[in-house]
Amino acid sequence: MSSSSIASTRHLRIFDNLNRKGFVRVDELSIELSVSAGTIRRDLEYLSKKGLLERRHGGAVSSSTPLNSIPERDFLEKGHINTEEKKQIAQKAMSFVKDNDIVFLNSGSTTLYLLQVLKNKRIQVFTNNASAISCSRGPELELLILGGEYREHSRSFVGIMTLEAIKNINSDITFLGTNGISIEKGLSTTVRLECSINQAMIENTNGKVVVLADFSKIGRTSNFVSSTLDNIDILITDKSAPSELLKQFEEAGIQVIIA
């Protein structure tokens, strides 16, 4: 993993702490993230200059700028963040797929990991994830790419053509990666066009809608809402996700599974 990806993951962990506590201490973050106090101070200075938090003696507090206002990451960069958690989530998600299922997968690095573990299943997979084309797969998995306008930054197909294709398909199960999932706003993404794709997949699902979200997405709200929580059946996340937030999702009627 590159040093920039490691730093990005550390920044997300700092945001998670700020979301829960409103204030973070340098010494506590140093222990939790297993880095030096000097590294944490540099992180806080960097994030403060970005306007994402405010420095205080010994730590930092939430900024008036929303913590969730983080710019969209390039697809390749996302693929190097929290990779072990994403792989574990994908392994757990595989158990929900049965032979002969028709499956929707949206774009994103976590759903791409899922496609990789599904490669020997006898299923049909419909996806707007352009990177799916390069995934190895067995002879019984039928991969169908939803066409449309190619979006380089997210390696995905979006737009009217993609939406029209989805309308003619009814999936048995849908798996959605996300930029954020919160009690207040539900499922959200940084990209408006991706939002409409997610909505269409949900609307054309006969079975379960499953959200795949590592700890960094839990409790976070991005720019565009794809769905309220009442359309989500299952949330698969990892053991680093804050337990108090997961309990709230369960109280909202979502089955929460820890990978």
C-alpha positions, 0 to 999 in steps of 0.5 A: 500500500502506498504511503498516501493510501496509508495516510488516507486511511489514518485520516478516515479513522481520525474523522470516525473518532471526531464523529463519535466524540467531537474532540480527539487527543493526540496521545489517544490517536497515537495509541489507537492508530499505532503511529507516533504522536508526531505523525498524528500532529502532522495529520491534524495540521494537514486536515486543519489546513484543509478546513476539515477540523480545528486544532486545539491544545493536545488535539482537535475538534470538529470543524464547522465544515462537515467532516463528510465533505471529502472529495471523490477518490480515484478508483485505483486509490480506493482499491488500496484503502482498507483492502483486507476489510473489503476482502473479508466483506466480500467473502461474507457476502458470497454466502448470500448468492445462490446458483442461477441467481441474477445479481446486480453489482454497482461500481466500486472497489468492494463490489469488485472484490465480491465479483472476484470471489464469485468467479466460479458461481453459476450466476448472471452478474449485471454491473456498471463496473467497467473494471469487472471486464478484467476480472478472471471468472469461471465458465459458468459465471455470465458477466454482462456489462451495463453500457452507457457513458464511461466515467474514467474517475470511477471506472464506471458506466453511467447515464440514460443508457445504463438506466434504460438497461437496468429497467429491463432486468429484475435481480434476485439480489443486489449488492451496493458499495457506497461512500457513506451510510448513516441513520439520518440520510441512508445510503449516499455517494459522492457522484450524482450519476452513480446515485441514480444507478444505485436507485435503479438497481434497488427499484429492480430488485426482487430479493435482498438489497445488501450494502457492503461498507467497511468501517470508514463508510459507517455513519458518513454522509456523502453529497447525494442520497441513493436510498433511505434505510427502509430499502436496505435489507442487509449491511455487511461491514467489518469489526472496526465499525463503531458498535453504537452506530451498528446497533442503530442500524439494527434498530432501524430494521437492517440485518447487520453482519460483521465480516 
